[in-house]
Amino acid sequence: MNNPFTLSFGKKPVQYISRIAQTERIIGDFTAEESPNQIYMITGVRGSGKTVMMTNIASEIRKRSDEWIVVELNPNRDLLQSLAAKIYAIPEMHAVFVKAKLDFSVFGLGVTVENAVTDIENVIEIMLSHIKRLGKRLLITIDEVINSENIKIFASSFQIFLREEYPIYLLMTGLYENIYDLQNEKSLTFLYRAPKIILEPLNYTAIKSHYMRIFDINDEMADKMTLLTRGYPFAFQVLGYLYWDNREDHTLEDIMPEYDQYLDEYVYSKIWAELSPKDKEILSVISESGYQSVKDIREKLDMKPELFSVYRDRLKRKGVIDTRQYGKIAMALPRFEEYVKNRLY
């Protein structure tokens, strides 16, 4: 049997733990007769499963009804042009446009000569009106959005499409800081009102159940492995992947160096590089001192409560620290303490 775990990002793994409540919330809102929300933004730390969750939702919506058109766009391209091209390429929609003698040839779409259209936003509005007339809905997915000109132009147009009450829906993923920058654009304040799904750790019971079933291990061993992941989706995959390949002749302790190396090279080095000097200083104090008390950490750093709260909230939103216990701070990512300590020497 092949290794059931994967180290690849984005692709839905064989061993997939669904975020049932959040997934059903998005699908429920999108598929409701009167949709309460037509935009959702999924955010979380690298390796938290944003892309996989988005892909899974798109797949479920496709399966639930034939009234849906699902289109994935590349954030690094002209999104309006890409959207028009992808809709036009759908056989059913292409036939409708040809029958209506719509000329989108200026955009490289079609070659008819009647009813020429020269503005790409207008092209999409015409397409959306036909989609609406057919009783269909359009879901657009965009992975890893950033505050770029392409995204800003697309989001501004999407706002217009919403006001015109077209059946258009948008599901985006992105790192917290990128989504924060995007929604702070003066022309895109409507994104503030868009619901945001912040991915929390996976359910520990689900992780433990998967490990017990796959490896046929006892309760104590499954607990040990589960705690080593801290609910972090990428760690769940990495630990399972390494243990599968080494379970016959190596202990769990034997594979820890390789486990740390995968986390470092695939995720932690990028997370660390994106932190500010003060972020790094705070994490270094936590790692070296072993402090969990907010008061102790703040005093060690000689920071005023107001300033410390700003950095604490930011690190929390980045998914690096866990603040669920009142007055305490803990590292959210598995063995991140060891990673930080190694950066200090």
BAVEXGU-111757 format. One line per 4 residues: number of its first residue (from 1); their letters; for each residue y, x, z of C-alpha. Coordinates in nm, 3 decimals. Example, Ala and Ser with C-alpha at 12.3 -4.5 7.8 and 13.67 -1.06 7.14 Angstrom:
! BAVEXGU-111757
1> as> -0.450/1.230/0.780 | -0.106/1.367/0.714
//
This chain:
! BAVEXGU-111757
1> mnnp> 0.000/0.000/0.000 | 0.346/0.131/-0.090 | 0.609/0.194/0.177 | 0.759/-0.151/0.247
5> ftls> 1.092/-0.005/0.360 | 1.370/0.133/0.142 | 1.656/0.381/0.163 | 1.843/0.225/-0.129
9> fgkk> 2.170/0.044/-0.070 | 2.250/-0.296/-0.220 | 1.902/-0.395/-0.336 | 1.727/-0.657/-0.124
13> pvqy> 1.447/-0.470/0.057 | 1.091/-0.596/0.089 | 1.139/-0.604/0.466 | 1.455/-0.813/0.485
17> isri> 1.584/-0.974/0.803 | 1.807/-1.264/0.706 | 2.124/-1.352/0.893 | 2.024/-1.716/0.891
21> aqte> 2.322/-1.882/1.063 | 2.589/-1.697/0.866 | 2.406/-1.734/0.536 | 2.359/-2.109/0.584
25> riig> 2.724/-2.148/0.685 | 2.846/-1.999/0.357 | 2.591/-2.181/0.141 | 2.661/-2.507/0.325
29> dfta> 3.038/-2.482/0.271 | 3.005/-2.387/-0.095 | 2.750/-2.656/-0.183 | 2.908/-2.940/0.015
33> eesp> 3.032/-3.237/-0.187 | 3.382/-3.167/-0.056 | 3.385/-2.793/0.007 | 3.582/-2.701/0.322
37> nqiy> 3.606/-2.339/0.206 | 3.590/-2.193/-0.144 | 3.634/-1.830/-0.038 | 3.436/-1.615/0.206
41> mitg> 3.478/-1.247/0.284 | 3.190/-1.047/0.432 | 3.282/-0.732/0.619 | 3.107/-0.475/0.836
45> vrgs> 3.036/-0.108/0.878 | 2.862/0.088/0.600 | 2.492/0.008/0.599 | 2.535/-0.327/0.776
49> gktv> 2.390/-0.523/0.483 | 2.704/-0.673/0.324 | 2.586/-0.632/-0.034 | 2.233/-0.751/0.038
53> mmtn> 2.364/-1.061/0.215 | 2.599/-1.142/-0.073 | 2.320/-1.093/-0.328 | 2.085/-1.312/-0.124
57> iase> 2.343/-1.592/-0.100 | 2.409/-1.580/-0.475 | 2.034/-1.596/-0.540 | 1.986/-1.892/-0.305
61> irkr> 2.272/-2.084/-0.466 | 2.123/-2.024/-0.812 | 1.789/-2.161/-0.693 | 1.925/-2.465/-0.512
65> sdew> 2.083/-2.634/-0.811 | 2.124/-2.594/-1.186 | 2.485/-2.704/-1.154 | 2.590/-2.352/-1.054
69> ivve> 2.711/-2.065/-1.269 | 2.703/-1.735/-1.078 | 2.896/-1.434/-1.207 | 2.917/-1.086/-1.053
73> lnpn> 3.229/-0.881/-1.127 | 3.294/-0.508/-1.104 | 3.606/-0.447/-0.888 | 3.694/-0.136/-1.089
77> rdll> 3.745/-0.325/-1.416 | 3.992/-0.583/-1.546 | 3.848/-0.876/-1.350 | 4.006/-1.159/-1.548
81> qsla> 3.890/-1.012/-1.878 | 3.542/-0.953/-1.735 | 3.521/-1.306/-1.598 | 3.617/-1.462/-1.931
85> akiy> 3.366/-1.244/-2.117 | 3.082/-1.327/-1.879 | 3.147/-1.701/-1.892 | 3.171/-1.691/-2.271
89> aipe> 2.838/-1.505/-2.289 | 2.650/-1.785/-2.110 | 2.466/-1.966/-2.394 | 2.542/-2.316/-2.266
93> mhav> 2.913/-2.242/-2.221 | 2.938/-2.052/-2.550 | 2.808/-2.357/-2.734 | 3.072/-2.574/-2.564
97> fvka> 3.355/-2.340/-2.662 | 3.237/-2.316/-3.022 | 3.211/-2.695/-3.047 | 3.568/-2.725/-2.911
101> kldf> 3.682/-2.472/-3.176 | 3.852/-2.260/-2.912 | 3.976/-1.925/-3.041 | 3.954/-1.646/-2.783
105> svfg> 3.927/-1.377/-3.050 | 4.234/-1.190/-2.930 | 4.025/-1.099/-2.625 | 3.722/-1.009/-2.831
109> lgvt> 3.563/-1.347/-2.758 | 3.461/-1.551/-3.059 | 3.597/-1.561/-3.411 | 3.707/-1.919/-3.471
113> vena> 4.057/-1.986/-3.600 | 4.169/-2.315/-3.446 | 4.339/-2.366/-3.108 | 4.418/-1.997/-3.050
117> vtdi> 4.483/-1.889/-2.690 | 4.665/-1.564/-2.612 | 4.691/-1.546/-2.231 | 4.380/-1.444/-2.034
121> envi> 4.468/-1.662/-1.734 | 4.506/-1.958/-1.966 | 4.170/-1.872/-2.127 | 3.998/-1.893/-1.788
125> eiml> 4.173/-2.220/-1.701 | 4.043/-2.372/-2.024 | 3.694/-2.241/-1.945 | 3.715/-2.382/-1.591
129> shik> 3.823/-2.721/-1.721 | 3.509/-2.733/-1.938 | 3.294/-2.619/-1.645 | 3.444/-2.898/-1.435
133> rlgk> 3.388/-3.153/-1.710 | 3.020/-3.053/-1.724 | 2.987/-3.115/-1.349 | 2.921/-2.749/-1.276
137> rlli> 3.059/-2.503/-1.022 | 3.139/-2.134/-1.067 | 3.060/-1.875/-0.799 | 3.213/-1.529/-0.841
141> tide> 3.084/-1.237/-0.635 | 3.268/-0.906/-0.597 | 3.119/-0.619/-0.398 | 3.322/-0.358/-0.207
145> vins> 3.672/-0.484/-0.280 | 3.970/-0.255/-0.227 | 4.344/-0.307/-0.240 | 4.371/-0.220/-0.610
149> enik> 4.587/-0.361/-0.887 | 4.282/-0.523/-1.051 | 4.189/-0.705/-0.731 | 4.547/-0.813/-0.658
153> ifas> 4.595/-0.960/-1.005 | 4.262/-1.141/-0.987 | 4.326/-1.278/-0.637 | 4.669/-1.411/-0.741
157> sfqi> 4.512/-1.592/-1.036 | 4.229/-1.724/-0.820 | 4.489/-1.880/-0.590 | 4.630/-2.067/-0.891
161> flre> 4.283/-2.186/-0.992 | 4.233/-2.323/-0.640 | 4.562/-2.511/-0.650 | 4.455/-2.666/-0.980
165> eypi> 4.139/-2.788/-0.802 | 3.893/-2.616/-1.031 | 3.531/-2.586/-0.901 | 3.559/-2.211/-0.847
169> yllm> 3.424/-2.017/-0.548 | 3.460/-1.655/-0.441 | 3.239/-1.437/-0.224 | 3.362/-1.083/-0.158
173> tgly> 3.240/-0.794/0.054 | 3.436/-0.495/0.178 | 3.495/-0.252/0.459 | 3.725/-0.395/0.723
177> eniy> 4.019/-0.164/0.647 | 4.006/-0.247/0.275 | 4.001/-0.622/0.335 | 4.278/-0.584/0.594
181> dlqn> 4.499/-0.396/0.345 | 4.432/-0.653/0.074 | 4.517/-0.958/0.281 | 4.837/-0.791/0.400
185> eksl> 4.981/-0.800/0.048 | 5.282/-1.033/0.051 | 5.157/-1.232/-0.247 | 4.804/-1.271/-0.106
189> tfly> 4.864/-1.416/0.240 | 4.628/-1.703/0.150 | 4.346/-1.452/0.208 | 4.435/-1.454/0.579
193> rapk> 4.308/-1.810/0.589 | 3.984/-1.723/0.412 | 3.692/-1.718/0.658 | 3.561/-1.370/0.731
197> iile> 3.204/-1.299/0.827 | 3.189/-0.984/1.041 | 2.829/-0.862/1.039 | 2.694/-0.805/1.388
201> plny> 2.368/-0.622/1.476 | 2.046/-0.781/1.354 | 1.843/-0.995/1.590 | 1.633/-0.763/1.812
205> taik> 1.345/-1.008/1.831 | 1.326/-1.021/1.451 | 1.326/-0.640/1.423 | 1.055/-0.606/1.686
209> shym> 0.843/-0.873/1.519 | 0.865/-0.696/1.183 | 0.764/-0.359/1.330 | 0.471/-0.508/1.524
213> rifd> 0.338/-0.692/1.220 | 0.375/-0.406/0.973 | 0.253/-0.120/1.192 | 0.012/-0.314/1.415
217> inde> 0.166/-0.152/1.725 | 0.182/-0.272/2.083 | 0.477/-0.440/2.250 | 0.599/-0.124/2.423
221> madk> 0.607/0.083/2.103 | 0.779/-0.195/1.910 | 1.045/-0.220/2.182 | 1.104/0.155/2.165
225> mtll> 1.148/0.150/1.789 | 1.372/-0.155/1.801 | 1.603/0.002/2.058 | 1.631/0.312/1.842
229> trgy> 1.787/0.099/1.564 | 2.040/-0.084/1.786 | 2.014/-0.367/1.536 | 2.175/-0.160/1.260
233> pfaf> 2.019/-0.274/0.928 | 2.015/0.067/0.760 | 1.858/0.224/1.071 | 1.591/-0.049/1.068
237> qvlg> 1.501/0.057/0.714 | 1.521/0.434/0.775 | 1.310/0.431/1.092 | 1.051/0.205/0.929
241> ylyw> 1.045/0.421/0.617 | 0.991/0.746/0.809 | 0.739/0.602/1.053 | 0.535/0.454/0.765
245> dnre> 0.505/0.795/0.599 | 0.435/0.987/0.922 | 0.254/0.746/1.152 | -0.089/0.906/1.103
249> dhtl> -0.002/1.259/1.217 | 0.342/1.250/1.383 | 0.488/1.083/1.692 | 0.810/0.888/1.698
253> edim> 0.979/1.185/1.866 | 0.864/1.412/1.582 | 1.056/1.216/1.321 | 1.385/1.197/1.516
257> peyd> 1.542/1.504/1.346 | 1.475/1.353/1.004 | 1.597/1.013/1.125 | 1.924/1.173/1.238
261> qyld> 1.958/1.357/0.909 | 1.923/1.040/0.700 | 2.179/0.854/0.913 | 2.415/1.152/0.889
265> eyvy> 2.391/1.212/0.516 | 2.375/0.851/0.399 | 2.628/0.687/0.632 | 2.773/0.868/0.933
269> skiw> 2.946/1.150/0.745 | 3.138/0.890/0.541 | 3.226/0.683/0.846 | 3.348/0.993/1.030
273> aels> 3.559/1.110/0.735 | 3.741/0.775/0.726 | 3.841/0.782/1.096 | 4.184/0.894/1.214
277> pkdk> 4.221/1.201/1.441 | 4.285/0.972/1.740 | 3.979/0.760/1.657 | 3.772/1.079/1.657
281> eils> 3.923/1.193/1.985 | 3.832/0.865/2.154 | 3.475/0.875/2.024 | 3.443/1.240/2.128
285> vise> 3.542/1.156/2.487 | 3.289/0.871/2.496 | 3.012/1.093/2.359 | 3.080/1.398/2.575
289> sgyq> 3.160/1.224/2.904 | 2.906/0.945/2.878 | 3.179/0.710/3.007 | 3.149/0.342/2.931
293> svkd> 3.430/0.213/3.149 | 3.745/0.137/2.951 | 3.953/0.253/3.248 | 3.772/0.588/3.273
297> irek> 3.796/0.655/2.899 | 4.163/0.565/2.889 | 4.247/0.785/3.186 | 4.055/1.076/3.038
301> ldmk> 4.264/1.039/2.721 | 4.585/0.980/2.918 | 4.662/0.674/2.703 | 4.859/0.368/2.804
305> pelf> 4.663/0.039/2.805 | 4.862/-0.111/2.515 | 4.803/0.188/2.285 | 4.438/0.222/2.382
309> svyr> 4.381/-0.147/2.306 | 4.502/-0.094/1.948 | 4.250/0.186/1.885 | 3.970/0.007/2.069
313> drlk> 4.015/-0.308/1.859 | 4.027/-0.105/1.539 | 3.710/0.088/1.621 | 3.542/-0.240/1.709
317> rkgv> 3.637/-0.395/1.374 | 3.512/-0.084/1.197 | 3.176/-0.150/1.363 | 3.167/0.183/1.547
321> idtr> 3.188/0.061/1.907 | 3.046/-0.234/2.097 | 3.283/-0.415/2.336 | 3.074/-0.721/2.416
325> qygk> 3.043/-0.623/2.783 | 3.375/-0.684/2.959 | 3.555/-0.365/3.057 | 3.293/-0.147/2.888
329> iama> 3.263/0.041/2.561 | 2.939/0.161/2.404 | 2.854/0.315/2.070 | 2.740/0.045/1.829
333> lprf> 2.550/0.272/1.591 | 2.215/0.434/1.679 | 2.232/0.799/1.786 | 2.597/0.815/1.688
337> eeyv> 2.667/0.990/2.018 | 2.452/1.281/1.903 | 2.626/1.284/1.567 | 2.970/1.300/1.729
341> knrl> 2.866/1.575/1.970 | 2.745/1.784/1.678 | 3.088/1.751/1.514 | 3.248/1.913/1.819
345> y> 3.066/2.245/1.794
//
